[in-house]
């Protein structure tokens, strides 16, 4: 079927991803593809777009998980779809992990009550540039990798552009992320068929289009914030350097003399009041 806008919305689309993952059988298959050694007998609960804060401090920054899953043993899984590389995978995973932990531990409970967690980022890019399909992270001693810090937390990144695996399910997940055709019958073929059905449904296409626009808007906001933070850093550096130069040349000058000298000898983009405030703090 051809579409009026010529667009096929695949597994990495926010709406598609959420819809597919709400199916327990599909969800279990994807978790097993990422974690073949974990015995997921059944998926007990699935929350899409679950917002986590802290139980003790409601003013803390919250985080919204794409897909939060609990299995029959009480293990927790957070699956995040990452389409754009904002070069913040490490800090982002750290914050998501800490948010999951705080949300599952009430005040007064021992740390041993923390559930085993699996934080899974499905990336449409290689965050490390090493070409691996699957990256897995644990905590080890720097000198002796046989010593592992057992914190019951595992962080996994699937790089849809990577290679180096012969696991059929993981390769099918990669095809799913890249919109490559899956030939062999099975659950991943079913998922791909379901995605096509979603694309053929006009109402769902509208939801998918909205999800895509929302993601583009969020990316634009993040980029704009980054540029603004960069300009602010440049501005602060400009202030510091201007004052340093002046103090070296005119160590005994008054604030008024300093303002006059800076205006005459530099082209800093600061107002008179800002320059005076900086000079006053430096006296």
N, C-alpha and C positions, 0 to 999 in steps of 0.2 A: 504494500500500500504506500502511495506517495502522500506527503503531507503538504498542506498549503504553505507552511513556512519553511519547508525543506529540512526541518530539524528532527532528528531522532534523539529522544531523551533516554540515556542509558542508565546503568546501575549507579553511576556516581552522582546523578541528579538527586538533590536532597529529598524531594517528594518520592521518587522511585525507591531510593534507598530505605526510607522510612516505611514505605508500604511493603516492600519485600521482607524486611526484617521483622515485621509484625506476624509473619507466618512462622510458627514455632518450628516446623520441619525445615523450612528454608534457613531460618536463623541457626539451628543446630548444625546444619550442613556447613555453613560458612564458618562457624566457630571451629568445627572439627578440621576444616581445611587449614585454618591458621594454627590450630593447636592439636595436631594428630595424636599426641601422647596423653592428652587429657581425656578422662573417661566421662564424657557428657552423656549420661543416660537419657535425661529429659530436660527440656527447658521449662521451668516452672512459671516464670513471669518475664514480661517484656514491657519496658517503658520507653516510649519514644519522646525525644526532646524533654528529658527529665531535668529539672532545675535543682541544683544542689547549692546549699549555702553552708553555714555552720550552725550546729544546734545551740551553741553557746553565745554566738555573736552574730546577730542578724544584720549588723552593719558591714560585715565582711563581704568582699567581692564574691558573687555567685558564679557558677558555671553551669551551662546547659549541655548535658550529655546527649549525643545523637541517639544512641541505642544503649539502654541499661538493661542487662539480662542477669537473671539468677537461675542457677541450675538446681538439680535435685539435692545436691550436697551443700547448698548455701553459698557456693562460689559465685563471685560477682564478675561480670564482664562489661566493659565499656567499649563499644565499637564506634569509632569516629571516622567519618569520611573527610579526607583532606584533598581538595582539588587544587588549591593555590598554595605555592610555597612562600610562606611569609618568613622563612628562615628563623623560626622560633620553636622548632619541634621539641628540643630539650626542655626549655622552660615551660612550654605548654603542657607537655606530658607530666612534668613535675607537679604543676598546679592541679591538673585533672586528678592525678593520683591522690594528692593530699585532700582534695575535696571529697573523693570517694571514701577515704578513710574517716574523715571527720563526720561524714553523714551516717556512717554505720556504727559509730562508737558513742554511746551515751556517757555523760559525765559520771565518773566513779567506776566505770567498767574497766577491767584489766586490759592491757594491750593484747593479751592473748585472745581476746574476744574478737579482734579484727578478722574480718572474713578474708579468705584468699581472693586476690583480685588479679584480673588480667586486663590490662589496658592495651587496646588494639587500635592502631592508626592505619587506615587503608589509604595510601597515598598515591595520587596520580602523577607522582614525580619521585625522583631519588633524592632524599634529603642529604645524603652523604656523598653522592657521586661515586660510589664503589661498585655499582652495578648488581648488587645482590637483590634477589626477589624477596627474601625474608630476613629481617634483622631482629634479633632477640637479645634483650638486655636483663642482666641480673647484677647483683652486687657481690664482688669478689675482693679478696685481699690483693693489694697492688703487687706484692711480691710472690704470693703463692695462690694461684688460681684454684687450687684444691680446697681452699678455705672460702666458703660462701656464707654471706650474711643472710640467714634464713628469715626474710621479712614477709614471706608469703605473697610477694607481689612480682609480677612479670610484665614487662613492657615489650610489645611486639609492633614492628612496623612492616607492612607489606608494601613493597614498591612495585607498582604495576608495570614499570618499565624495565624491571630487573630480570636476571637469569640465574641459573645455578641450582634448579630443583627438578627432580624427576617425579615428584609427588603429583599424581593425576588430579586430585581434588584442588590442590593449591594452584596448579596450572589452569584448571577450569575457572577458579576464582579470578585469576589474572585475566583470562579471556573475558570474563564477565565485566571486569573493570575497564577493559580496553574496547569493549563492544565488538570483540572478535567472535566469529561464529563457533558455537560448541556443537560438534558433530555427534558425539556418542550420547546415547540415551541415558538418562539419570536425572538426579535432582537439579543439577546445574543447567541441564537442557530445559527442564521445567521452568526454572527461574527465568531463563532467557525468553521462553515462550510467554510467560506471564508479563514480562517487561514489554514485549511487543503488543500484547493485549492492552496494556495501559496506554501505550502510544496511540492505539487505534480508537481509544475512547476520548471524544472531544472534551468532556468535563475534566477528565484526568489530565489531558494535555494542558488545559488552562492552569491547573494546579502546578504542573511541572514547570510551565513557563514562568509562573509567579515565583516558584522556588528558585529558579535560575536567576531571575532579576534580583531577588532578595540577596542572593549570594554575591552578585556583581556589585550591588550597592554596599554590602558589608566590606567587600574587598576595597572599593573606592574610599570608603570612610577610613579603613585601616591605613591605606597608602597616604591619604591626606593627613592623618594624625602623625604618621611617621615623618612626613615632610615638615610639618609644623614643629615637631619636637627637634628635628635637625636644625631648623632655623633658630629656635630658641637656644640651642646649644651654641650655635655660631655667635649669637648675640651676646650670650654670657661670656664667651671667650673674648669677644671684641672689647667688652667692658673691662675685663681683667687686664688685658694687654695694654689698653689705653692708660689705665691708672698706673700700671707698672712703669711704663715709659716716662710718664710725667713725674712720678716720684723719684725716679733716678736722676732726671734732669733738674727738677726743681723741688728738692726735699723739704724746704722750709716755706713753700708758697702757701698762700691762703686758698680757701675754696674758690673765691672770686677770681683770683689770679689763675688758678688751675683751669677754671671754666674758659677764661679768655684764651689761655694758651692752647687748650684742646680744640677750641673752635677755629683758631688761626692755623694750627699745624696738622690737624687731622680731618678726616671726612666721616667720622663715626656717625651712625644713624640713630643717635640717642638724643633725647630732648634735653634742654638745659636742666630741668628738674632731676632727671635721671643722673646726669653727670654730677650735679651738686650732691645728690644722695650718696653716690659712690665715693666721691672725694671726702665727704664728711665721715663716712665709715672708715676711711683709710687714715684719717688724721689721729 
